[in-house]
């Protein structure tokens, strides 16, 4: 008996499960990053200068 259909179905389920897990992981990372976003004043006070000169 040929079980190739069952294997393909199983592979697709594993791939979709992995994709869902990666999407959840990305959402969690974005949420965590949102917790530590600094205002421009906080960045300046901390000495963080991204993409602009310090004198501006």
N, CA, C and O atoms as a Maestro MAE file, in Angstrom:
{
 s_m_m2io_version
 :::
 2.0.0
}

f_m_ct {
 s_m_title
 :::
 protein
 m_atom[224] {
  # First column is atom index #
  i_m_mmod_type
  r_m_x_coord
  r_m_y_coord
  r_m_z_coord
  i_m_residue_number
  s_m_chain_name
  s_m_pdb_residue_name
  s_m_pdb_atom_name
  i_m_atomic_number
  :::
  1 25 0.847 -1.182 0.000 1 A "UNK " " N  " 7
  2 3 0.000 0.000 0.000 1 A "UNK " " CA " 6
  3 2 0.887 1.239 0.000 1 A "UNK " " C  " 6
  4 15 1.900 1.288 0.699 1 A "UNK " " O  " 8
  5 25 0.502 2.233 -0.785 2 A "UNK " " N  " 7
  6 3 1.282 3.466 -0.913 2 A "UNK " " CA " 6
  7 2 0.854 4.467 0.156 2 A "UNK " " C  " 6
  8 15 -0.309 4.866 0.206 2 A "UNK " " O  " 8
  9 25 1.777 4.866 0.996 3 A "UNK " " N  " 7
  10 3 1.480 5.828 2.063 3 A "UNK " " CA " 6
  11 2 2.024 7.218 1.743 3 A "UNK " " C  " 6
  12 15 2.176 8.037 2.650 3 A "UNK " " O  " 8
  13 25 2.320 7.503 0.475 4 A "UNK " " N  " 7
  14 3 2.909 8.796 0.127 4 A "UNK " " CA " 6
  15 2 1.963 9.947 0.438 4 A "UNK " " C  " 6
  16 15 2.413 11.027 0.819 4 A "UNK " " O  " 8
  17 25 0.657 9.734 0.282 5 A "UNK " " N  " 7
  18 3 -0.302 10.790 0.606 5 A "UNK " " CA " 6
  19 2 -0.274 11.113 2.098 5 A "UNK " " C  " 6
  20 15 -0.322 12.281 2.484 5 A "UNK " " O  " 8
  21 25 -0.198 10.088 2.926 6 A "UNK " " N  " 7
  22 3 -0.145 10.298 4.372 6 A "UNK " " CA " 6
  23 2 1.119 11.056 4.777 6 A "UNK " " C  " 6
  24 15 1.078 11.930 5.643 6 A "UNK " " O  " 8
  25 25 2.239 10.712 4.143 7 A "UNK " " N  " 7
  26 3 3.496 11.411 4.461 7 A "UNK " " CA " 6
  27 2 3.436 12.870 4.037 7 A "UNK " " C  " 6
  28 15 3.896 13.750 4.765 7 A "UNK " " O  " 8
  29 25 2.868 13.131 2.858 8 A "UNK " " N  " 7
  30 3 2.761 14.515 2.380 8 A "UNK " " CA " 6
  31 2 1.872 15.328 3.306 8 A "UNK " " C  " 6
  32 15 2.187 16.475 3.624 8 A "UNK " " O  " 8
  33 25 0.781 14.749 3.734 9 A "UNK " " N  " 7
  34 3 -0.135 15.426 4.653 9 A "UNK " " CA " 6
  35 2 0.562 15.730 5.973 9 A "UNK " " C  " 6
  36 15 0.417 16.819 6.530 9 A "UNK " " O  " 8
  37 25 1.309 14.768 6.458 10 A "UNK " " N  " 7
  38 3 2.039 14.949 7.715 10 A "UNK " " CA " 6
  39 2 3.097 16.050 7.574 10 A "UNK " " C  " 6
  40 15 3.264 16.873 8.474 10 A "UNK " " O  " 8
  41 25 3.808 16.061 6.442 11 A "UNK " " N  " 7
  42 3 4.820 17.095 6.198 11 A "UNK " " CA " 6
  43 2 4.185 18.477 6.158 11 A "UNK " " C  " 6
  44 15 4.735 19.433 6.705 11 A "UNK " " O  " 8
  45 25 3.036 18.581 5.517 12 A "UNK " " N  " 7
  46 3 2.346 19.881 5.431 12 A "UNK " " CA " 6
  47 2 1.902 20.345 6.822 12 A "UNK " " C  " 6
  48 15 2.011 21.527 7.148 12 A "UNK " " O  " 8
  49 25 1.408 19.422 7.631 13 A "UNK " " N  " 7
  50 3 0.982 19.775 8.980 13 A "UNK " " CA " 6
  51 2 2.169 20.251 9.812 13 A "UNK " " C  " 6
  52 15 2.048 21.206 10.579 13 A "UNK " " O  " 8
  53 25 3.314 19.588 9.660 14 A "UNK " " N  " 7
  54 3 4.504 19.997 10.405 14 A "UNK " " CA " 6
  55 2 4.967 21.378 9.952 14 A "UNK " " C  " 6
  56 15 5.355 22.206 10.776 14 A "UNK " " O  " 8
  57 25 4.928 21.628 8.648 15 A "UNK " " N  " 7
  58 3 5.350 22.924 8.127 15 A "UNK " " CA " 6
  59 2 4.413 24.032 8.597 15 A "UNK " " C  " 6
  60 15 4.873 25.107 8.982 15 A "UNK " " O  " 8
  61 25 3.112 23.783 8.570 16 A "UNK " " N  " 7
  62 3 2.170 24.809 9.010 16 A "UNK " " CA " 6
  63 2 2.289 25.039 10.515 16 A "UNK " " C  " 6
  64 15 2.113 26.161 10.989 16 A "UNK " " O  " 8
  65 25 2.588 23.983 11.263 17 A "UNK " " N  " 7
  66 3 2.803 24.129 12.708 17 A "UNK " " CA " 6
  67 2 4.048 24.947 12.998 17 A "UNK " " C  " 6
  68 15 4.056 25.769 13.914 17 A "UNK " " O  " 8
  69 25 5.103 24.725 12.218 18 A "UNK " " N  " 7
  70 3 6.333 25.497 12.376 18 A "UNK " " CA " 6
  71 2 6.090 26.962 12.029 18 A "UNK " " C  " 6
  72 15 6.560 27.856 12.733 18 A "UNK " " O  " 8
  73 25 5.360 27.206 10.950 19 A "UNK " " N  " 7
  74 3 5.055 28.576 10.549 19 A "UNK " " CA " 6
  75 2 4.262 29.300 11.633 19 A "UNK " " C  " 6
  76 15 4.549 30.453 11.957 19 A "UNK " " O  " 8
  77 25 3.268 28.622 12.189 20 A "UNK " " N  " 7
  78 3 2.467 29.217 13.265 20 A "UNK " " CA " 6
  79 2 3.343 29.518 14.479 20 A "UNK " " C  " 6
  80 15 3.187 30.560 15.115 20 A "UNK " " O  " 8
  81 25 4.264 28.607 14.802 21 A "UNK " " N  " 7
  82 3 5.160 28.825 15.937 21 A "UNK " " CA " 6
  83 2 6.066 30.024 15.695 21 A "UNK " " C  " 6
  84 15 6.301 30.821 16.604 21 A "UNK " " O  " 8
  85 25 6.575 30.154 14.474 22 A "UNK " " N  " 7
  86 3 7.436 31.297 14.144 22 A "UNK " " CA " 6
  87 2 6.671 32.613 14.213 22 A "UNK " " C  " 6
  88 15 7.210 33.626 14.657 22 A "UNK " " O  " 8
  89 25 5.421 32.595 13.775 23 A "UNK " " N  " 7
  90 3 4.607 33.808 13.845 23 A "UNK " " CA " 6
  91 2 4.350 34.216 15.294 23 A "UNK " " C  " 6
  92 15 4.403 35.401 15.625 23 A "UNK " " O  " 8
  93 25 4.076 33.257 16.144 24 A "UNK " " N  " 7
  94 3 3.871 33.535 17.572 24 A "UNK " " CA " 6
  95 2 5.154 34.084 18.178 24 A "UNK " " C  " 6
  96 15 5.122 35.056 18.933 24 A "UNK " " O  " 8
  97 25 6.284 33.462 17.848 25 A "UNK " " N  " 7
  98 3 7.580 33.915 18.353 25 A "UNK " " CA " 6
  99 2 7.858 35.347 17.917 25 A "UNK " " C  " 6
  100 15 8.345 36.152 18.710 25 A "UNK " " O  " 8
  101 25 7.552 35.674 16.653 26 A "UNK " " N  " 7
  102 3 7.757 37.034 16.157 26 A "UNK " " CA " 6
  103 2 6.882 38.034 16.909 26 A "UNK " " C  " 6
  104 15 7.342 39.125 17.246 26 A "UNK " " O  " 8
  105 25 5.636 37.675 17.173 27 A "UNK " " N  " 7
  106 3 4.741 38.569 17.915 27 A "UNK " " CA " 6
  107 2 5.259 38.828 19.330 27 A "UNK " " C  " 6
  108 15 5.202 39.952 19.829 27 A "UNK " " O  " 8
  109 25 5.760 37.780 19.961 28 A "UNK " " N  " 7
  110 3 6.306 37.929 21.313 28 A "UNK " " CA " 6
  111 2 7.529 38.845 21.296 28 A "UNK " " C  " 6
  112 15 7.665 39.718 22.154 28 A "UNK " " O  " 8
  113 25 8.423 38.646 20.315 29 A "UNK " " N  " 7
  114 3 9.606 39.506 20.208 29 A "UNK " " CA " 6
  115 2 9.224 40.957 19.977 29 A "UNK " " C  " 6
  116 15 9.802 41.856 20.587 29 A "UNK " " O  " 8
  117 25 8.251 41.195 19.099 30 A "UNK " " N  " 7
  118 3 7.799 42.565 18.850 30 A "UNK " " CA " 6
  119 2 7.190 43.179 20.106 30 A "UNK " " C  " 6
  120 15 7.399 44.359 20.386 30 A "UNK " " O  " 8
  121 25 6.446 42.390 20.852 31 A "UNK " " N  " 7
  122 3 5.850 42.891 22.096 31 A "UNK " " CA " 6
  123 2 6.945 43.260 23.096 31 A "UNK " " C  " 6
  124 15 6.890 44.314 23.729 31 A "UNK " " O  " 8
  125 25 7.940 42.382 23.232 32 A "UNK " " N  " 7
  126 3 9.047 42.662 24.151 32 A "UNK " " CA " 6
  127 2 9.831 43.898 23.713 32 A "UNK " " C  " 6
  128 15 10.220 44.716 24.546 32 A "UNK " " O  " 8
  129 25 10.059 44.032 22.422 33 A "UNK " " N  " 7
  130 3 10.780 45.205 21.916 33 A "UNK " " CA " 6
  131 2 9.986 46.469 22.207 33 A "UNK " " C  " 6
  132 15 10.567 47.516 22.493 33 A "UNK " " O  " 8
  133 25 8.670 46.380 22.136 34 A "UNK " " N  " 7
  134 3 7.820 47.530 22.436 34 A "UNK " " CA " 6
  135 2 7.927 47.982 23.881 34 A "UNK " " C  " 6
  136 15 7.686 49.149 24.191 34 A "UNK " " O  " 8
  137 25 8.284 47.071 24.757 35 A "UNK " " N  " 7
  138 3 8.416 47.424 26.172 35 A "UNK " " CA " 6
  139 2 9.640 48.294 26.441 35 A "UNK " " C  " 6
  140 15 9.672 49.034 27.425 35 A "UNK " " O  " 8
  141 25 10.641 48.209 25.579 36 A "UNK " " N  " 7
  142 3 11.881 48.930 25.845 36 A "UNK " " CA " 6
  143 2 12.151 50.045 24.830 36 A "UNK " " C  " 6
  144 15 13.281 50.523 24.724 36 A "UNK " " O  " 8
  145 25 11.135 50.459 24.092 37 A "UNK " " N  " 7
  146 3 11.324 51.565 23.158 37 A "UNK " " CA " 6
  147 2 11.516 52.850 23.950 37 A "UNK " " C  " 6
  148 15 10.778 53.138 24.892 37 A "UNK " " O  " 8
  149 25 12.512 53.603 23.552 38 A "UNK " " N  " 7
  150 3 12.840 54.837 24.248 38 A "UNK " " CA " 6
  151 2 12.378 56.045 23.450 38 A "UNK " " C  " 6
  152 15 12.358 56.021 22.219 38 A "UNK " " O  " 8
  153 25 12.009 57.095 24.159 39 A "UNK " " N  " 7
  154 3 11.696 58.351 23.491 39 A "UNK " " CA " 6
  155 2 12.995 58.974 23.006 39 A "UNK " " C  " 6
  156 15 14.081 58.542 23.395 39 A "UNK " " O  " 8
  157 25 12.885 59.990 22.155 40 A "UNK " " N  " 7
  158 3 14.094 60.663 21.659 40 A "UNK " " CA " 6
  159 2 14.886 61.284 22.809 40 A "UNK " " C  " 6
  160 15 16.116 61.244 22.806 40 A "UNK " " O  " 8
  161 25 14.196 61.850 23.779 41 A "UNK " " N  " 7
  162 3 14.889 62.434 24.935 41 A "UNK " " CA " 6
  163 2 15.636 61.361 25.727 41 A "UNK " " C  " 6
  164 15 16.770 61.578 26.154 41 A "UNK " " O  " 8
  165 25 15.003 60.207 25.922 42 A "UNK " " N  " 7
  166 3 15.656 59.117 26.649 42 A "UNK " " CA " 6
  167 2 16.867 58.596 25.883 42 A "UNK " " C  " 6
  168 15 17.899 58.287 26.479 42 A "UNK " " O  " 8
  169 25 16.740 58.499 24.556 43 A "UNK " " N  " 7
  170 3 17.867 58.070 23.732 43 A "UNK " " CA " 6
  171 2 19.015 59.063 23.829 43 A "UNK " " C  " 6
  172 15 20.171 58.664 23.970 43 A "UNK " " O  " 8
  173 25 18.706 60.342 23.755 44 A "UNK " " N  " 7
  174 3 19.736 61.381 23.843 44 A "UNK " " CA " 6
  175 2 20.422 61.326 25.207 44 A "UNK " " C  " 6
  176 15 21.648 61.396 25.287 44 A "UNK " " O  " 8
  177 25 19.649 61.204 26.267 45 A "UNK " " N  " 7
  178 3 20.213 61.135 27.620 45 A "UNK " " CA " 6
  179 2 21.097 59.897 27.800 45 A "UNK " " C  " 6
  180 15 22.070 59.923 28.553 45 A "UNK " " O  " 8
  181 25 20.746 58.810 27.097 46 A "UNK " " N  " 7
  182 3 21.517 57.579 27.205 46 A "UNK " " CA " 6
  183 2 22.720 57.578 26.261 46 A "UNK " " C  " 6
  184 15 23.550 56.670 26.313 46 A "UNK " " O  " 8
  185 25 22.816 58.593 25.401 47 A "UNK " " N  " 7
  186 3 23.938 58.662 24.466 47 A "UNK " " CA " 6
  187 2 23.760 57.786 23.248 47 A "UNK " " C  " 6
  188 15 24.740 57.367 22.632 47 A "UNK " " O  " 8
  189 25 22.509 57.504 22.889 48 A "UNK " " N  " 7
  190 3 22.220 56.664 21.720 48 A "UNK " " CA " 6
  191 2 21.906 57.580 20.547 48 A "UNK " " C  " 6
  192 15 20.944 58.347 20.583 48 A "UNK " " O  " 8
  193 25 22.730 57.494 19.505 49 A "UNK " " N  " 7
  194 3 22.537 58.325 18.313 49 A "UNK " " CA " 6
  195 2 22.471 57.406 17.109 49 A "UNK " " C  " 6
  196 15 23.504 56.979 16.594 49 A "UNK " " O  " 8
  197 25 21.271 57.100 16.660 50 A "UNK " " N  " 7
  198 3 21.076 56.182 15.547 50 A "UNK " " CA " 6
  199 2 20.718 56.976 14.297 50 A "UNK " " C  " 6
  200 15 19.680 57.637 14.249 50 A "UNK " " O  " 8
  201 25 21.577 56.910 13.292 51 A "UNK " " N  " 7
  202 3 21.277 57.511 12.011 51 A "UNK " " CA " 6
  203 2 21.318 59.025 11.964 51 A "UNK " " C  " 6
  204 15 20.843 59.624 10.999 51 A "UNK " " O  " 8
  205 25 21.865 59.643 12.970 52 A "UNK " " N  " 7
  206 3 21.984 61.109 12.924 52 A "UNK " " CA " 6
  207 2 23.208 61.530 13.740 52 A "UNK " " C  " 6
  208 15 23.724 60.775 14.563 52 A "UNK " " O  " 8
  209 25 23.639 62.728 13.489 53 A "UNK " " N  " 7
  210 3 24.830 63.227 14.153 53 A "UNK " " CA " 6
  211 2 24.505 63.648 15.584 53 A "UNK " " C  " 6
  212 15 23.369 64.001 15.900 53 A "UNK " " O  " 8
  213 25 25.494 63.605 16.415 54 A "UNK " " N  " 7
  214 3 25.346 63.954 17.812 54 A "UNK " " CA " 6
  215 2 25.042 65.442 18.027 54 A "UNK " " C  " 6
  216 15 24.396 65.813 19.007 54 A "UNK " " O  " 8
  217 25 25.513 66.292 17.100 55 A "UNK " " N  " 7
  218 3 25.370 67.735 17.251 55 A "UNK " " CA " 6
  219 2 23.990 68.252 16.887 55 A "UNK " " C  " 6
  220 15 23.662 69.399 17.191 55 A "UNK " " O  " 8
  221 25 23.169 67.421 16.236 56 A "UNK " " N  " 7
  222 3 21.847 67.902 15.780 56 A "UNK " " CA " 6
  223 2 20.924 68.183 16.918 56 A "UNK " " C  " 6
  224 15 19.783 68.591 16.702 56 A "UNK " " O  " 8
  :::
 }
 m_bond[223] {
  # First column is bond index #
  i_m_from
  i_m_to
  i_m_order
  :::
  1 1 2 1
  2 2 3 1
  3 3 4 2
  4 3 5 1
  5 5 6 1
  6 6 7 1
  7 7 8 2
  8 7 9 1
  9 9 10 1
  10 10 11 1
  11 11 12 2
  12 11 13 1
  13 13 14 1
  14 14 15 1
  15 15 16 2
  16 15 17 1
  17 17 18 1
  18 18 19 1
  19 19 20 2
  20 19 21 1
  21 21 22 1
  22 22 23 1
  23 23 24 2
  24 23 25 1
  25 25 26 1
  26 26 27 1
  27 27 28 2
  28 27 29 1
  29 29 30 1
  30 30 31 1
  31 31 32 2
  32 31 33 1
  33 33 34 1
  34 34 35 1
  35 35 36 2
  36 35 37 1
  37 37 38 1
  38 38 39 1
  39 39 40 2
  40 39 41 1
  41 41 42 1
  42 42 43 1
  43 43 44 2
  44 43 45 1
  45 45 46 1
  46 46 47 1
  47 47 48 2
  48 47 49 1
  49 49 50 1
  50 50 51 1
  51 51 52 2
  52 51 53 1
  53 53 54 1
  54 54 55 1
  55 55 56 2
  56 55 57 1
  57 57 58 1
  58 58 59 1
  59 59 60 2
  60 59 61 1
  61 61 62 1
  62 62 63 1
  63 63 64 2
  64 63 65 1
  65 65 66 1
  66 66 67 1
  67 67 68 2
  68 67 69 1
  69 69 70 1
  70 70 71 1
  71 71 72 2
  72 71 73 1
  73 73 74 1
  74 74 75 1
  75 75 76 2
  76 75 77 1
  77 77 78 1
  78 78 79 1
  79 79 80 2
  80 79 81 1
  81 81 82 1
  82 82 83 1
  83 83 84 2
  84 83 85 1
  85 85 86 1
  86 86 87 1
  87 87 88 2
  88 87 89 1
  89 89 90 1
  90 90 91 1
  91 91 92 2
  92 91 93 1
  93 93 94 1
  94 94 95 1
  95 95 96 2
  96 95 97 1
  97 97 98 1
  98 98 99 1
  99 99 100 2
  100 99 101 1
  101 101 102 1
  102 102 103 1
  103 103 104 2
  104 103 105 1
  105 105 106 1
  106 106 107 1
  107 107 108 2
  108 107 109 1
  109 109 110 1
  110 110 111 1
  111 111 112 2
  112 111 113 1
  113 113 114 1
  114 114 115 1
  115 115 116 2
  116 115 117 1
  117 117 118 1
  118 118 119 1
  119 119 120 2
  120 119 121 1
  121 121 122 1
  122 122 123 1
  123 123 124 2
  124 123 125 1
  125 125 126 1
  126 126 127 1
  127 127 128 2
  128 127 129 1
  129 129 130 1
  130 130 131 1
  131 131 132 2
  132 131 133 1
  133 133 134 1
  134 134 135 1
  135 135 136 2
  136 135 137 1
  137 137 138 1
  138 138 139 1
  139 139 140 2
  140 139 141 1
  141 141 142 1
  142 142 143 1
  143 143 144 2
  144 143 145 1
  145 145 146 1
  146 146 147 1
  147 147 148 2
  148 147 149 1
  149 149 150 1
  150 150 151 1
  151 151 152 2
  152 151 153 1
  153 153 154 1
  154 154 155 1
  155 155 156 2
  156 155 157 1
  157 157 158 1
  158 158 159 1
  159 159 160 2
  160 159 161 1
  161 161 162 1
  162 162 163 1
  163 163 164 2
  164 163 165 1
  165 165 166 1
  166 166 167 1
  167 167 168 2
  168 167 169 1
  169 169 170 1
  170 170 171 1
  171 171 172 2
  172 171 173 1
  173 173 174 1
  174 174 175 1
  175 175 176 2
  176 175 177 1
  177 177 178 1
  178 178 179 1
  179 179 180 2
  180 179 181 1
  181 181 182 1
  182 182 183 1
  183 183 184 2
  184 183 185 1
  185 185 186 1
  186 186 187 1
  187 187 188 2
  188 187 189 1
  189 189 190 1
  190 190 191 1
  191 191 192 2
  192 191 193 1
  193 193 194 1
  194 194 195 1
  195 195 196 2
  196 195 197 1
  197 197 198 1
  198 198 199 1
  199 199 200 2
  200 199 201 1
  201 201 202 1
  202 202 203 1
  203 203 204 2
  204 203 205 1
  205 205 206 1
  206 206 207 1
  207 207 208 2
  208 207 209 1
  209 209 210 1
  210 210 211 1
  211 211 212 2
  212 211 213 1
  213 213 214 1
  214 214 215 1
  215 215 216 2
  216 215 217 1
  217 217 218 1
  218 218 219 1
  219 219 220 2
  220 219 221 1
  221 221 222 1
  222 222 223 1
  223 223 224 2
  :::
 }
}
